[in-house]
Amino acid sequence: LAGHLVAVAMLIVFNTLLSKVVAVLSLFLFAGFAEYVHRSVVFAAGSIMIQTSLLVAEFSELLRQSSGKKKLGRKPRLHLRLLLLPLILVGFFLLLYLGGNKAFAKVFSDFFNSFSSYFEKLLSWISWGRLFFMLLGAYITGSLIMRTRVGRLADRELSFSDRLLRVRQRQRARKPRTDQTPRAYPLPEYVVETQSSSTGAGGLAKLMLGRMSTGILALKNKNQVGLVSLVLLNILLVLINITDVIYIWTNNDYGKDQSLTELLHEGTGVLILSVVLAMMVVLFFFNGNINFYRKNKALKFAAFAWLGQNIFLVASVFMRDYYYISHFGLAYKRIGVLFFLAVVLTGILSVIIKINRKKSTYYLFRVNGNALVILMIIASTMNWDVLIARYNLSRMNQIKPDIEFLLNLSEKTIPILRQHEKELTQLTANQVYYFGISDVITSDDSFGGYSSGRHRGRPFSEFLQDKEDRYLRRQARLS
C-alpha cells in the first residue's frame, strides 16, 4: 500500500510515462496482495493476472448461484451449441445463393443497405469511443475488486519456504513427494467443467455438439440441431424461390435484356452445387439411429420441405436453361445442364425414398449409379451436333445463329448447313460478319475450326466449301 501511495504521489508530481506505468502496476500488485495470501510479488502478479482473465467466468458463476438454480448456467451454453451448426449452414448456403442468383443478391444488397442506414441513424447518438472506454473501465475495476476462487498460486506459495530443507534420498524413494497441501481456495465448478470437456473425439457432430453428441440424449440433441438447421434453411430457400418466381416464372420478357441474360447464364452451376449440398445436409442429419428415433416426425417434415423446395429450385434452373435455349439456341453446355438436372432430380427423389422407407446409403449409391449409367446410354444414342444445327437453323427467325459455332460442329452437319447456305450467306453479308481460318486449319489435312477477324468479307459459302473439301480429303486418305 505504501509503495502504491508513493507511486501515485510521483505521478501527481512528475506525470511522466514511467510514473504512470509504475502507478498502474503497483495498483494491480496491491490488489493481488490484498485479495490473496502472498509473500512474493511474482505470485501476487500471477494471481491478479488469473483473476483478470477469469473475471467474466466468475461473474457468470455468481449470477448462477444467486439465482438458486444450479443448471441455469448450462442452458445458454447448450443453446449456443445447438445453434452453432445451423448458423454455419445458413451462412454457407446464403453465400452460395448470393453467388448463384443475381436477383436475390440485388434484393439482399438493397435490404442490407437500407437496414444499415436505418441502424446507423438509430445509433447515431451513441459515442462508441465513450462506450468502449466505459466498458474497459468496468472490466478493469471488476478485475481489481472481484476476487476469483481460483487461488492456485496462493495454494502453491504455501508449500514454499525461505529456508532450504534437506530431503533424504531413502525417504524420497519410500514416499514420493507430492503436493498434499490443502487448498485454501477450492476450484469452482466451471473450472472443473472446462478441464473435463477439453478431451473429446473427432467427428463433425461431436465437434459442433461436444458432449451432447454422446450419451442418452444424443439422438434428442441431434434431432433438435437438425430441426433448427432445416427450418432456417427452409426460410432462406423460400426467399430464393420467391425471387425466382418474380424474376423468372412470371417474367415473359425474360432473356431479351442483356442484364437478364447475365442473370440466366451466371450462377447456374452454383445453384446446381447448392442442390447437391442440400442432399448431403439431409443425409448428414439422417445418418444412423436418428432414422429410428420416434420423435423425428418434425425433422422428417422439415427435410421433405427442404427437398421439395430444392426440386422447385431445380425447376427454376430448368427454366433458366429453357429461356436460354429459346432465345439463343442449343449448345453443348445447355444440353449438359438438362442431363445434370435429371441426375440431381433423381438424387433428390432417392433421398426422399431413403428417409421415408429407411433405406441405406448403399441404396442411394445403387439407384443413382444405375440412373447415371442409363442417362449416359440415352445421351450416346443422339447425334447432338446434328440436333443442335437442325434446331438452331430451323429457328433463324427467332434465334440469332452463332455462325462460328455452327462451322466448328462436326462434318455430319454439312448437309444441314448446305440446306441453309443461302440464308446464312445473306445473313453474314447483311450483318458484316468477319470470318477467318485459324492457324490449325491451314495445315493440309486437318480441321481445327474457325475464328473471327482474319479475312474480312469472305462469304459463308467459301468457309462451308472449305469445310467440306477438307472432310472429303480426310475421308479419301482414310479409305
FIMARVO-751065 format. One record per residue (C-alpha): residue in one letter; residue number from 1; x, z, y. Coordinates in steps of 0.25 Angstrom, whole numbers, m for minus. Example, Ala and Ser with C-alpha at 12.3 -4.5 7.8 and 13.67 -1.06 7.14 Angstrom:
A,1,49,31,m18 $
S,2,55,29,m4 $
//
This chain:
L,1,0,0,0 $
A,2,11,4,10 $
G,3,18,m10,7 $
H,4,5,m17,10 $
L,5,3,m10,23 $
V,6,18,m13,27 $
A,7,15,m28,23 $
V,8,2,m28,31 $
A,9,9,m22,43 $
M,10,21,m32,43 $
L,11,10,m43,42 $
I,12,4,m38,55 $
V,13,17,m37,62 $
F,14,24,m49,58 $
N,15,13,m58,52 $
T,16,24,m67,44 $
L,17,21,m74,31 $
L,18,30,m64,23 $
S,19,21,m53,29 $
K,20,8,m60,25 $
V,21,13,m63,11 $
V,22,18,m48,9 $
A,23,5,m42,14 $
V,24,m3,m51,5 $
L,25,6,m48,m7 $
S,26,6,m33,m4 $
L,27,m9,m32,m3 $
F,28,m11,m38,m17 $
L,29,0,m29,m23 $
F,30,m7,m17,m16 $
A,31,m20,m21,m23 $
G,32,m12,m22,m37 $
F,33,m7,m8,m35 $
A,34,m20,m2,m30 $
E,35,m29,m8,m41 $
Y,36,m19,m7,m53 $
V,37,m9,4,m58 $
H,38,4,m3,m55 $
R,39,18,1,m52 $
S,40,24,m13,m51 $
V,41,22,m23,m40 $
V,42,23,m34,m51 $
F,43,12,m28,m60 $
A,44,3,m26,m47 $
A,45,5,m40,m43 $
G,46,1,m45,m57 $
S,47,m11,m36,m57 $
I,48,m16,m41,m43 $
M,49,m14,m56,m48 $
I,50,m22,m54,m60 $
Q,51,m33,m47,m52 $
T,52,m33,m59,m42 $
S,53,m34,m69,m54 $
L,54,m46,m61,m61 $
L,55,m54,m58,m49 $
V,56,m65,m68,m52 $
A,57,m66,m64,m67 $
E,58,m66,m49,m63 $
F,59,m77,m51,m52 $
S,60,m85,m58,m63 $
E,61,m84,m47,m73 $
L,62,m88,m37,m62 $
L,63,m101,m45,m60 $
R,64,m104,m46,m75 $
Q,65,m102,m31,m76 $
S,66,m110,m28,m64 $
S,67,m122,m36,m70 $
G,68,m122,m28,m82 $
K,69,m123,m40,m92 $
K,70,m110,m42,m100 $
K,71,m113,m57,m103 $
L,72,m117,m61,m89 $
G,73,m102,m66,m86 $
R,74,m102,m75,m98 $
K,75,m115,m83,m94 $
P,76,m109,m90,m82 $
R,77,m97,m94,m91 $
L,78,m106,m98,m102 $
H,79,m114,m107,m93 $
L,80,m101,m113,m87 $
R,81,m96,m116,m102 $
L,82,m110,m123,m105 $
L,83,m109,m131,m92 $
L,84,m95,m136,m93 $
L,85,m97,m147,m103 $
P,86,m110,m152,m97 $
L,87,m104,m153,m83 $
I,88,m91,m160,m88 $
L,89,m100,m170,m96 $
V,90,m109,m173,m84 $
G,91,m97,m175,m75 $
F,92,m91,m185,m84 $
F,93,m104,m193,m86 $
L,94,m106,m192,m71 $
L,95,m93,m199,m69 $
L,96,m96,m209,m79 $
Y,97,m109,m213,m73 $
L,98,m104,m213,m59 $
G,99,m93,m223,m64 $
G,100,m103,m232,m72 $
N,101,m115,m232,m63 $
K,102,m112,m236,m48 $
A,103,m127,m234,m44 $
F,104,m126,m220,m49 $
A,105,m113,m218,m43 $
K,106,m118,m222,m30 $
V,107,m130,m213,m31 $
F,108,m122,m201,m35 $
S,109,m112,m204,m23 $
D,110,m123,m205,m13 $
F,111,m129,m192,m19 $
F,112,m116,m185,m19 $
N,113,m112,m189,m5 $
S,114,m126,m184,1 $
F,115,m125,m171,m7 $
S,116,m111,m169,m2 $
S,117,m114,m172,13 $
Y,118,m126,m162,12 $
F,119,m118,m151,5 $
E,120,m107,m153,16 $
K,121,m118,m151,27 $
L,122,m123,m139,20 $
L,123,m110,m132,19 $
S,124,m104,m137,32 $
W,125,m106,m123,38 $
I,126,m96,m117,27 $
S,127,m82,m115,31 $
W,128,m75,m118,17 $
G,129,m62,m112,23 $
R,130,m68,m99,26 $
L,131,m76,m99,13 $
F,132,m63,m101,5 $
F,133,m56,m90,14 $
M,134,m67,m80,11 $
L,135,m67,m83,m4 $
L,136,m52,m82,m5 $
G,137,m52,m68,3 $
A,138,m63,m63,m6 $
Y,139,m55,m67,m18 $
I,140,m42,m60,m13 $
T,141,m50,m48,m9 $
G,142,m56,m47,m23 $
S,143,m42,m48,m29 $
L,144,m38,m36,m21 $
I,145,m49,m27,m23 $
M,146,m55,m30,m37 $
R,147,m47,m25,m48 $
T,148,m47,m32,m61 $
R,149,m48,m25,m74 $
V,150,m36,m34,m80 $
G,151,m25,m24,m78 $
R,152,m15,m29,m88 $
L,153,m3,m28,m79 $
A,154,m7,m13,m75 $
D,155,m8,m10,m90 $
R,156,5,m17,m93 $
E,157,12,m10,m82 $
L,158,8,4,m88 $
S,159,17,1,m100 $
F,160,30,m1,m91 $
S,161,39,9,m86 $
D,162,51,10,m77 $
R,163,59,17,m88 $
L,164,65,9,m99 $
L,165,61,15,m113 $
R,166,69,14,m126 $
V,167,61,8,m137 $
R,168,68,10,m151 $
Q,169,69,m2,m160 $
R,170,63,5,m172 $
Q,171,50,9,m164 $
R,172,48,m5,m159 $
A,173,49,m10,m174 $
R,174,39,0,m179 $
K,175,30,0,m167 $
P,176,30,m13,m159 $
R,177,28,m11,m144 $
T,178,14,m15,m140 $
D,179,7,m13,m127 $
Q,180,m2,m2,m130 $
T,181,m4,3,m116 $
P,182,m19,6,m114 $
R,183,m25,m4,m104 $
A,184,m29,3,m90 $
Y,185,m37,m10,m87 $
P,186,m45,m15,m99 $
L,187,m47,m30,m99 $
P,188,m60,m35,m94 $
E,189,m69,m43,m103 $
Y,190,m68,m56,m96 $
V,191,m52,m56,m98 $
V,192,m54,m54,m113 $
E,193,m64,m65,m114 $
T,194,m55,m74,m107 $
Q,195,m44,m71,m116 $
S,196,m52,m73,m129 $
S,197,m58,m86,m124 $
S,198,m45,m93,m122 $
T,199,m43,m97,m136 $
G,200,m53,m108,m141 $
A,201,m53,m120,m150 $
G,202,m53,m134,m145 $
G,203,m65,m144,m144 $
L,204,m73,m149,m132 $
A,205,m85,m139,m135 $
K,206,m76,m127,m136 $
L,207,m68,m131,m124 $
M,208,m81,m132,m116 $
L,209,m89,m121,m122 $
G,210,m78,m111,m126 $
R,211,m83,m100,m136 $
M,212,m97,m105,m134 $
S,213,m94,m117,m143 $
T,214,m92,m108,m155 $
G,215,m100,m97,m161 $
I,216,m114,m94,m164 $
L,217,m119,m100,m150 $
A,218,m110,m113,m151 $
L,219,m122,m122,m154 $
K,220,m130,m116,m143 $
N,221,m119,m117,m133 $
K,222,m116,m132,m137 $
N,223,m131,m135,m136 $
Q,224,m132,m129,m122 $
V,225,m120,m137,m117 $
G,226,m125,m150,m124 $
L,227,m139,m148,m118 $
V,228,m133,m145,m104 $
S,229,m124,m157,m105 $
L,230,m134,m167,m109 $
V,231,m145,m162,m99 $
L,232,m135,m164,m88 $
L,233,m130,m178,m93 $
N,234,m145,m182,m95 $
I,235,m147,m178,m80 $
L,236,m135,m186,m76 $
L,237,m139,m198,m84 $
V,238,m153,m198,m79 $
L,239,m147,m201,m65 $
I,240,m139,m212,m70 $
N,241,m151,m219,m77 $
I,242,m160,m217,m65 $
T,243,m149,m224,m57 $
D,244,m149,m235,m67 $
V,245,m164,m237,m67 $
I,246,m164,m238,m52 $
Y,247,m152,m248,m51 $
I,248,m152,m255,m64 $
W,249,m166,m255,m71 $
T,250,m175,m257,m58 $
N,251,m166,m266,m50 $
N,252,m170,m280,m52 $
D,253,m159,m286,m44 $
Y,254,m148,m278,m52 $
G,255,m135,m286,m53 $
K,256,m137,m296,m42 $
D,257,m130,m288,m32 $
Q,258,m115,m286,m33 $
S,259,m115,m271,m32 $
L,260,m125,m271,m43 $
T,261,m116,m280,m51 $
E,262,m105,m269,m50 $
L,263,m115,m259,m54 $
L,264,m118,m266,m66 $
H,265,m104,m270,m70 $
E,266,m96,m258,m67 $
G,267,m99,m245,m75 $
T,268,m106,m251,m87 $
G,269,m94,m247,m96 $
V,270,m94,m233,m90 $
L,271,m109,m231,m93 $
I,272,m107,m236,m108 $
L,273,m96,m226,m109 $
S,274,m105,m215,m104 $
V,275,m115,m218,m114 $
V,276,m105,m217,m125 $
L,277,m100,m204,m120 $
A,278,m114,m199,m119 $
M,279,m116,m201,m134 $
M,280,m103,m193,m136 $
V,281,m108,m182,m128 $
V,282,m121,m181,m136 $
L,283,m112,m181,m149 $
F,284,m103,m170,m144 $
F,285,m115,m161,m142 $
F,286,m122,m165,m155 $
N,287,m110,m162,m163 $
G,288,m110,m153,m175 $
N,289,m121,m142,m177 $
I,290,m127,m144,m164 $
N,291,m135,m155,m171 $
F,292,m142,m144,m179 $
Y,293,m144,m134,m168 $
R,294,m159,m130,m168 $
K,295,m159,m129,m153 $
N,296,m153,m142,m149 $
K,297,m166,m149,m146 $
A,298,m164,m149,m131 $
L,299,m150,m154,m133 $
K,300,m155,m166,m142 $
F,301,m165,m169,m132 $
A,302,m154,m170,m121 $
A,303,m146,m178,m130 $
F,304,m157,m188,m133 $
A,305,m160,m189,m118 $
W,306,m145,m191,m115 $
L,307,m144,m202,m125 $
G,308,m157,m208,m121 $
Q,309,m152,m209,m107 $
N,310,m139,m216,m112 $
I,311,m148,m226,m119 $
F,312,m154,m229,m105 $
L,313,m140,m230,m99 $
V,314,m137,m240,m110 $
A,315,m149,m248,m106 $
S,316,m144,m247,m91 $
V,317,m131,m252,m95 $
F,318,m138,m263,m103 $
M,319,m146,m267,m90 $
R,320,m133,m268,m82 $
D,321,m127,m277,m92 $
Y,322,m141,m285,m93 $
Y,323,m140,m287,m78 $
Y,324,m126,m291,m78 $
I,325,m129,m302,m89 $
S,326,m142,m306,m81 $
H,327,m134,m309,m68 $
F,328,m120,m312,m73 $
G,329,m121,m318,m87 $
L,330,m116,m313,m101 $
A,331,m101,m309,m102 $
Y,332,m93,m302,m113 $
K,333,m93,m288,m107 $
R,334,m108,m289,m104 $
I,335,m111,m292,m119 $
G,336,m102,m281,m123 $
V,337,m109,m271,m115 $
L,338,m122,m275,m123 $
F,339,m115,m273,m136 $
F,340,m109,m260,m131 $
L,341,m122,m255,m127 $
A,342,m128,m258,m140 $
V,343,m117,m249,m147 $
V,344,m119,m238,m137 $
L,345,m135,m238,m139 $
T,346,m133,m238,m154 $
G,347,m123,m226,m152 $
I,348,m134,m218,m143 $
L,349,m145,m221,m154 $
S,350,m136,m216,m165 $
V,351,m132,m203,m157 $
I,352,m147,m200,m155 $
I,353,m150,m202,m170 $
K,354,m138,m193,m173 $
I,355,m143,m182,m165 $
N,356,m158,m183,m169 $
R,357,m155,m185,m184 $
K,358,m142,m176,m185 $
K,359,m133,m187,m189 $
S,360,m118,m186,m190 $
T,361,m107,m192,m182 $
Y,362,m104,m201,m194 $
Y,363,m118,m207,m192 $
L,364,m114,m211,m177 $
F,365,m101,m218,m182 $
R,366,m108,m225,m193 $
V,367,m120,m230,m185 $
N,368,m113,m234,m173 $
G,369,m101,m241,m181 $
N,370,m112,m249,m188 $
A,371,m119,m253,m175 $
L,372,m105,m257,m169 $
V,373,m102,m266,m180 $
I,374,m116,m272,m180 $
L,375,m115,m275,m165 $
M,376,m101,m281,m167 $
I,377,m106,m290,m178 $
I,378,m118,m294,m169 $
A,379,m109,m297,m158 $
S,380,m100,m306,m167 $
T,381,m112,m315,m170 $
M,382,m113,m320,m156 $
N,383,m104,m331,m148 $
W,384,m104,m323,m135 $
D,385,m97,m334,m127 $
V,386,m108,m344,m130 $
L,387,m119,m334,m127 $
I,388,m112,m330,m114 $
A,389,m110,m344,m110 $
R,390,m124,m348,m114 $
Y,391,m131,m336,m107 $
N,392,m123,m337,m94 $
L,393,m125,m352,m93 $
S,394,m139,m352,m96 $
R,395,m142,m343,m84 $
M,396,m134,m350,m74 $
N,397,m145,m350,m64 $
Q,398,m145,m334,m65 $
I,399,m131,m331,m69 $
K,400,m118,m335,m61 $
P,401,m109,m341,m72 $
D,402,m95,m336,m73 $
I,403,m88,m349,m75 $
E,404,m74,m344,m78 $
F,405,m80,m334,m89 $
L,406,m88,m346,m95 $
L,407,m76,m354,m96 $
N,408,m68,m343,m103 $
L,409,m78,m342,m114 $
S,410,m75,m347,m128 $
E,411,m75,m362,m131 $
K,412,m89,m360,m138 $
T,413,m95,m360,m124 $
I,414,m90,m374,m121 $
P,415,m103,m381,m125 $
I,416,m112,m372,m117 $
L,417,m103,m374,m105 $
R,418,m104,m389,m107 $
Q,419,m119,m387,m106 $
H,420,m118,m381,m92 $
E,421,m106,m389,m88 $
K,422,m113,m396,m77 $
E,423,m120,m383,m71 $
L,424,m106,m375,m72 $
T,425,m99,m387,m65 $
Q,426,m109,m387,m54 $
L,427,m109,m372,m52 $
T,428,m94,m372,m51 $
A,429,m94,m383,m41 $
N,430,m104,m377,m32 $
Q,431,m99,m363,m32 $
V,432,m84,m368,m31 $
Y,433,m79,m361,m44 $
Y,434,m64,m362,m46 $
F,435,m58,m362,m60 $
G,436,m44,m363,m65 $
I,437,m37,m363,m78 $
S,438,m29,m351,m82 $
D,439,m14,m352,m86 $
V,440,m18,m350,m100 $
I,441,m27,m361,m101 $
T,442,m17,m371,m96 $
S,443,m10,m370,m110 $
D,444,m12,m381,m119 $
D,445,m21,m375,m130 $
S,446,m26,m362,m125 $
F,447,m39,m358,m117 $
G,448,m37,m346,m108 $
G,449,m49,m346,m99 $
Y,450,m51,m350,m85 $
S,451,m48,m343,m72 $
S,452,m53,m345,m58 $
G,453,m45,m350,m46 $
R,454,m35,m361,m52 $
H,455,m41,m375,m50 $
R,456,m51,m376,m39 $
G,457,m63,m385,m40 $
R,458,m61,m389,m55 $
P,459,m75,m391,m61 $
F,460,m81,m383,m72 $
S,461,m81,m395,m81 $
E,462,m66,m396,m81 $
F,463,m64,m382,m86 $
L,464,m74,m384,m96 $
Q,465,m68,m396,m101 $
D,466,m54,m390,m101 $
K,467,m60,m378,m110 $
E,468,m66,m388,m120 $
D,469,m53,m396,m121 $
R,470,m45,m384,m124 $
Y,471,m54,m379,m134 $
L,472,m54,m393,m141 $
R,473,m39,m394,m141 $
R,474,m38,m380,m147 $
Q,475,m48,m383,m158 $
A,476,m41,m396,m161 $
R,477,m28,m389,m163 $
L,478,m34,m378,m172 $
S,479,m40,m389,m181 $
//
